[in-house]
Amino acid sequence: MNFDFSDDQKFLKSEARKFLEGNASSAQVRKVLDDDGKAYDEALWQAVAGQGWLGAAIPEEHGGLGLGHLELCVIAEELGRAVAPIPFASTVYFLAEAIMLAGDDAQKADLLPRIAAGEVIGAVATSEGPGPVTPGTLNATVSGGKLSGTKVPVTDGDIATHCLVLAKENGQPGLFLVDLSAGGVSREMLRTLDSTRDAAKLTFEGAAAQRIGGAGEGFALVEQVFDRAAVLLAFEQCGGADKCLEMAKAYALERYAFGRVIASYQAIKHKLADIYVKNELARSNAYYGAWALNSNAPELPVAASAARIAASEAFWFASKENIQTHGGIGFTWELDCHLYYKRSRQLSLVAGAPRVWKERLVSQLERRNAA
């Protein structure tokens, strides 16, 4: 069992970093952050599509590169490092994975090539307000192929062209695909902490909906899709956490206090060491998740939960300590520290907060031990 990437995958990672350094600088991220009318970097989105990243894991017969999930993991890590202001996660980790997992031939033929080409932006809508979604709290319904209900918050729901929606049909939970450009859909933009990844409130009033997968499989499918997405999100978080460590270390080595670089002080050394330890723990769990995802191993639910928990903690901690290491200037808008803090908070809530994943990990371990 090899928990390392191949030379080709490492080369892809290196090339992805070079590409993003030239096309997704912090100045470009700030253009999206500072412009209330700009929800994402459209030029970067098209450039990423031109690189083939959107179709990295999509089979060649559906317009993708057919590389696999390991290649997608290394791309995800570099996107996290750059805090790229594009709806990559919603489109690739959720929508594309759901279609590949449970879509029928017509849905795959229609959507996957368009996802790979950058023509489709995805979103996933399960939440209907505070608290976890359960069969008892699910109110959105589908009748006669028409969806009615409200979903909030929906990450990238303000710019998405297609959305995965969890709803009931004949009293059974199902996962449905909705074209948001069709009738019966209204959107209300929501302000979030990280305005480079906006969210929206979606209201459906008789919107046309196609079921993905079988009747009554909604929650099971959502869990499977979220497990896959959790691994990819973990790599994004690892990338962001590593960048925070680099920023903190670089500043500590150049900032002087009382005639010495602050990196020579024990308090700063301990901060950097603590970040490093959490980052390495997160990376180990992410690598385990990548192996389980790529091999479709039965351990995936456990591996995904562990990766999600460790990476969420590592990115939040690294982003917080990066600000502290920079001292008073670290809290200012001019420095990039806050870009990573905001993204760490945003990513930790996508597909469920760490608390939800901790409960899922415990239940998965109990189930496995009882088997």
C-alpha positions in Angstrom: 0.0 0.0 0.0 1.7 3.2 -1.2 0.5 6.5 0.4 2.6 8.7 -1.8 1.9 10.3 -5.2 3.7 9.2 -8.4 6.3 11.3 -10.2 3.7 12.3 -12.8 1.2 13.4 -10.1 4.0 15.4 -8.4 4.8 17.0 -11.7 1.1 17.9 -12.1 1.1 19.4 -8.7 4.2 21.5 -9.5 2.7 22.7 -12.8 -0.6 23.6 -11.1 1.2 25.7 -8.6 3.1 27.6 -11.3 -0.2 28.2 -13.2 -2.0 29.5 -10.1 0.9 31.7 -9.1 0.5 33.4 -12.4 -3.2 33.4 -12.7 -4.6 33.5 -9.2 -2.5 35.9 -7.2 -3.8 37.5 -4.0 -4.3 40.7 -6.0 -6.8 38.8 -8.3 -8.5 37.2 -5.3 -8.9 40.7 -3.8 -10.6 41.9 -7.0 -13.4 39.4 -6.3 -13.4 40.2 -2.6 -13.7 44.0 -3.1 -16.2 43.9 -5.9 -19.7 43.4 -4.6 -20.9 42.6 -8.2 -18.3 40.0 -8.8 -19.0 36.5 -7.4 -16.1 34.7 -8.8 -13.1 35.1 -11.2 -14.6 34.2 -14.6 -11.3 34.5 -16.4 -9.6 32.1 -14.0 -12.6 29.7 -14.3 -12.2 29.5 -18.1 -8.4 29.2 -17.7 -8.8 26.3 -15.3 -11.2 24.7 -17.8 -8.7 25.1 -20.5 -6.1 23.3 -18.4 -8.5 20.3 -18.2 -8.8 20.4 -14.4 -12.6 20.4 -14.3 -12.5 17.1 -16.1 -9.5 15.5 -14.4 -11.6 12.7 -13.0 -14.2 12.6 -15.7 -13.9 9.7 -18.1 -12.6 10.5 -21.6 -15.7 9.3 -23.2 -17.5 12.1 -21.5 -15.1 14.8 -22.4 -12.7 14.6 -19.4 -9.1 13.7 -19.0 -9.9 10.3 -17.3 -6.9 10.7 -15.0 -8.5 9.7 -11.7 -9.1 11.1 -8.2 -5.4 11.2 -7.1 -4.7 13.8 -9.8 -7.8 15.7 -8.7 -6.4 15.6 -5.1 -3.2 17.3 -6.0 -5.1 20.0 -8.0 -7.4 20.6 -5.1 -4.4 21.1 -2.8 -3.0 23.8 -5.0 -6.4 25.5 -5.4 -6.5 25.7 -1.6 -3.1 27.1 -1.4 -4.1 29.9 -3.7 -7.6 30.4 -2.1 -8.8 30.4 -5.7 -12.1 32.4 -6.0 -13.9 29.9 -8.3 -16.7 27.4 -7.8 -14.5 24.4 -8.3 -15.5 22.5 -5.3 -19.3 22.8 -5.8 -19.0 21.9 -9.5 -16.3 19.1 -9.4 -16.4 17.6 -5.9 -20.2 17.6 -5.7 -22.0 17.9 -9.0 -19.6 15.9 -11.2 -19.1 13.2 -8.5 -22.8 12.8 -8.1 -23.4 12.4 -11.8 -20.6 9.9 -12.2 -21.8 8.0 -9.2 -25.5 7.8 -9.8 -26.5 9.6 -13.0 -28.0 7.7 -15.9 -26.5 7.6 -19.3 -28.4 10.5 -20.6 -27.5 12.7 -17.6 -23.8 11.7 -17.9 -23.8 12.4 -21.7 -25.5 15.8 -21.2 -23.7 17.2 -18.2 -20.2 15.7 -17.8 -18.8 17.1 -21.1 -20.2 20.6 -20.2 -18.7 20.4 -16.7 -15.3 19.6 -18.2 -15.6 22.5 -20.6 -16.5 25.0 -17.9 -20.0 25.6 -19.2 -21.7 24.3 -16.1 -21.4 25.6 -12.5 -22.7 23.3 -9.8 -24.2 23.7 -6.3 -25.6 21.3 -3.8 -28.7 22.1 -1.7 -29.5 19.9 1.3 -29.8 22.4 4.2 -33.1 24.1 4.9 -31.8 26.2 7.8 -29.9 25.7 11.1 -29.2 22.1 12.2 -28.6 18.9 10.4 -31.0 17.6 7.7 -32.9 14.5 8.7 -35.9 12.7 7.2 -38.0 14.4 9.8 -36.8 17.9 9.0 -36.8 17.6 5.2 -39.6 19.7 3.8 -38.7 20.2 0.1 -41.0 18.0 -2.1 -41.1 16.7 -5.6 -44.4 15.8 -7.2 -44.9 15.0 -10.9 -41.3 16.0 -11.6 -41.8 19.5 -10.1 -39.8 20.7 -7.1 -41.1 23.0 -4.4 -39.4 24.2 -1.2 -36.6 26.4 0.1 -32.9 25.6 0.6 -30.6 27.9 2.6 -27.6 28.4 2.6 -26.5 27.1 -0.8 -22.8 27.7 -1.5 -22.3 29.1 -5.0 -26.1 29.1 -5.4 -26.0 32.6 -6.7 -23.9 31.7 -9.8 -24.7 28.0 -10.3 -26.4 26.8 -13.5 -27.3 23.4 -12.0 -28.1 22.2 -8.5 -28.3 18.9 -6.6 -31.3 19.1 -4.3 -32.3 16.8 -1.5 -36.1 16.5 -1.4 -39.0 14.1 -0.8 -40.9 12.3 -3.5 -43.9 10.2 -2.4 -42.7 10.6 1.1 -39.2 9.1 0.3 -36.0 11.2 0.2 -34.4 11.5 -3.2 -31.6 13.4 -4.8 -32.7 15.6 -7.7 -31.0 17.6 -10.5 -32.4 21.1 -11.2 -31.5 23.4 -14.1 -31.5 26.7 -12.3 -31.9 28.7 -15.5 -35.3 27.2 -16.1 -38.5 28.6 -14.5 -39.7 28.1 -11.0 -36.4 29.2 -9.3 -35.7 32.4 -7.4 -32.4 33.3 -5.7 -31.6 35.6 -2.9 -27.9 36.3 -2.4 -26.6 35.9 1.2 -23.6 37.7 2.6 -21.0 35.4 4.0 -17.7 35.7 5.8 -15.8 34.7 2.7 -17.3 36.8 -0.2 -15.1 35.0 -2.7 -17.3 32.0 -2.2 -20.8 33.4 -1.9 -24.0 31.6 -0.9 -27.7 32.0 -1.7 -31.2 31.2 -0.6 -32.9 29.2 -3.3 -36.7 29.0 -3.5 -38.3 26.4 -5.8 -41.9 26.8 -7.0 -42.7 24.0 -9.4 -39.2 23.8 -10.8 -38.5 20.9 -13.2 -36.4 18.2 -11.4 -34.8 15.0 -12.5 -34.1 12.3 -10.0 -30.5 11.0 -9.7 -30.3 7.4 -8.6 -33.2 5.3 -7.3 -36.3 6.4 -5.3 -35.7 6.7 -1.6 -31.9 6.7 -2.0 -31.5 10.4 -1.3 -29.7 10.3 2.0 -27.6 7.3 1.0 -26.4 9.1 -2.1 -25.7 12.4 -0.3 -23.5 10.5 2.2 -21.6 8.8 -0.7 -21.1 12.1 -2.5 -20.1 13.9 0.7 -17.6 11.2 1.5 -15.9 11.8 -1.9 -16.1 15.5 -1.5 -14.7 15.4 2.0 -11.4 13.9 0.8 -11.0 16.5 -1.9 -12.0 19.4 0.5 -9.4 18.0 2.9 -6.7 18.5 0.3 -7.8 22.1 -0.3 -7.6 22.7 3.4 -4.2 21.1 3.6 -3.0 23.4 0.8 -4.3 26.4 2.6 -2.8 25.3 6.0 0.6 24.8 4.5 0.5 28.2 2.9 -0.3 29.8 6.3 2.7 28.0 7.8 4.9 29.3 5.1 3.6 32.9 5.5 4.1 32.8 9.3 7.6 31.3 9.0 8.7 33.9 6.4 7.4 36.8 8.5 9.0 35.4 11.7 12.4 35.2 10.0 12.3 38.8 8.8 10.6 40.6 11.6 12.9 42.0 14.3 12.0 42.8 18.0 14.5 43.9 20.6 17.3 43.3 18.1 16.4 39.7 17.3 14.3 38.1 14.7 11.0 37.0 16.3 11.6 33.4 15.0 14.3 33.1 17.7 11.8 33.5 20.5 10.4 30.4 22.0 6.8 31.5 21.9 7.0 31.9 18.1 8.9 28.6 17.7 6.1 26.8 19.5 3.4 28.4 17.4 5.1 27.3 14.2 5.8 23.8 15.6 2.1 23.4 16.6 1.0 24.4 13.1 3.4 22.0 11.6 2.2 19.1 13.7 -1.5 19.7 12.9 -0.7 20.1 9.2 1.2 16.8 9.1 -1.6 15.0 10.9 -4.1 16.4 8.5 -1.9 15.4 5.5 -1.6 11.8 6.8 -5.4 11.5 7.1 -5.9 13.2 3.7 -3.5 10.7 2.0 -5.4 7.8 3.6 -8.6 9.3 2.3 -7.1 9.7 -1.2 -6.2 6.0 -1.2 -9.7 5.0 -0.1 -11.3 7.3 -2.7 -9.2 6.3 -5.6 -9.5 2.5 -4.9 -13.2 2.8 -3.9 -12.2 1.0 -0.6 -14.8 0.1 2.0 -12.8 2.2 4.4 -13.8 5.4 2.6 -16.5 6.6 5.1 -14.0 6.3 8.0 -11.1 7.7 6.0 -13.2 10.6 4.6 -14.5 11.5 8.1 -11.0 11.5 9.6 -9.6 13.5 6.8 -12.4 16.1 7.0 -12.0 16.5 10.8 -8.2 16.8 10.8 -8.0 19.1 7.8 -10.7 21.4 9.1 -8.9 21.7 12.5 -5.4 22.2 10.8 -6.5 24.9 8.4 -8.4 26.9 11.0 -5.5 26.6 13.5 -2.9 27.6 10.9 -4.9 30.6 9.7 -5.5 31.8 13.2 -1.9 31.4 14.3 -0.6 33.0 11.1 -2.5 36.1 12.1 -1.1 36.0 15.6 2.5 35.5 14.3 2.1 38.6 12.2 1.1 40.6 15.3 -0.9 43.8 15.0 -0.3 44.1 11.3 -1.7 40.6 10.8 -5.2 41.9 11.6 -5.2 44.5 8.9 -7.0 44.3 5.6 -3.8 45.0 3.6 -2.2 41.6 4.6 -3.4 38.4 3.1 -3.8 36.6 6.4 -7.5 37.2 6.5 -8.0 35.6 3.1 -7.0 32.3 4.6 -8.8 32.7 7.8 -12.1 33.4 6.0 -11.6 30.5 3.6 -10.8 28.1 6.5 -14.1 29.0 8.1 -16.0 28.7 4.8 -14.5 25.3 3.9 -15.1 23.9 7.4 -18.9 24.3 6.9 -19.2 23.0 3.4 -20.8 19.5 3.5 -21.3 19.7 7.2 -19.4 21.2 10.1 -16.6 19.2 11.9 -19.1 18.3 14.7 -21.2 16.4 12.1 -18.2 14.5 10.8 -17.1 13.6 14.3 -20.5 12.0 14.9 -20.3 10.3 11.6 -16.8 8.9 12.3 -18.0 7.5 15.7 -21.0 5.9 14.1 -18.9 4.4 11.3 -16.4 3.0 13.8 -19.2 1.5 16.0 -20.8 0.0 12.9 -17.5 -1.6 11.8 -16.7 -2.9 15.2 -20.1 -4.5 15.5 -19.9 -6.2 12.1 
